[in-house]
Amino acid sequence: MIRYADSVVTIAKLRGDAVCVSTMTQSGYWAKESKRPDLDVYISNGMSKASSVALGIALGRPDRKVLTLDGDGSLLMNLGSLVTIAGMAPVNFYHFVFDNGIYAVTGGQPVPHRADFKALALASGYRAAYDFDDLESFVTELPRMLREPGPVMVNLRTVAESAAHGVDQTWESNARMPKQMRVVQAALAKGKQ
């Protein structure tokens, strides 16, 4: 199994100028590692919406890679997004699922079923999908996967950590999201010049 912190460090090192949309537990870890907060969007109180928001950004800026840091519980609440993403076929879309088998931010309850996200992504029409349960393989393969045309799914079997790890689930976090989107929009506008 892979630890959240190790996988997020690995992704952050190879991020480049990609936009990153994260949700729930992943957001807490990502906020500590991101070197480009101007390109980060945190979906704190919109469990299951990270992939949909990321799809909109990917379609709006096809010249920019978009990374989605999603959770297994979150994705289970919005499985239809896989078909929508595959149907739109954004070549700049990379979907990381942190598959720990629990709803970490609500107390560690088990998800109702351990889904095969790699199989679901491929059946939905993603161009490629991968499944990792060891860090070494993930670290080795990530540079190649980020060069592939998307949409690409990367399922990471992570250690179940029930702590929210700094996830802000207050109502105020919802109010910050429009501001974050304006900051990302401004950063992306600079990149077009």
C-alpha positions, 0 to 999 in steps of 0.5 A: 500500500502507498501512503498519501504523503508519498504519493502526493510528493511524487505527483507534486514533483512532476506537476509542472504548470498543470492545474490541480483540482483536489478534494477531501483528504487529498487537499490537505496533503496537496496544500502542504506540497504544492509550489503553485497555489495559484493553480490549485482548486480545493473542492472541500465541501463538494465531495464527488465534484473534483473530476467534474470541475477539473473536466471543465478546466481541461476543456476550457484550457486544452493547452494545459494539463489538469490533474484531479486528486480524487478519493474513492468515496468521492468518485463513487458518489459521481461515477457518471463523471467517468463516462462524461470525461471519456466522452469529451476525451480531453487529452490533458486530463489526468485522474488520480484516485486515492483508493483507501477503502474508507470515507476518511474525513467523516470518521473512517467508515468503509466505502460500501464496495471496493470498486475496480476503478481501473476497469471502470475507467477503461469501460467508460472509455478512458484512453488508459488506466493504471492501478498501483499498490506500491510506491516504487512502481508508481514513481517509476511509471508516473513520468511516462503516464503524464506524457500519454494523451488523456484521459488517464486514470491512475488508481493508487491503493493507499493506506487507510488514514482516518484523519482528515489531515487538515481538510477544511470542511467549514462553510467558509471553505465554500466561500473561498472556492470562487476566489480560488477559481478567479486566482487560477483564471488569472494565472492561466490568462498570464500563461496565454500571453 
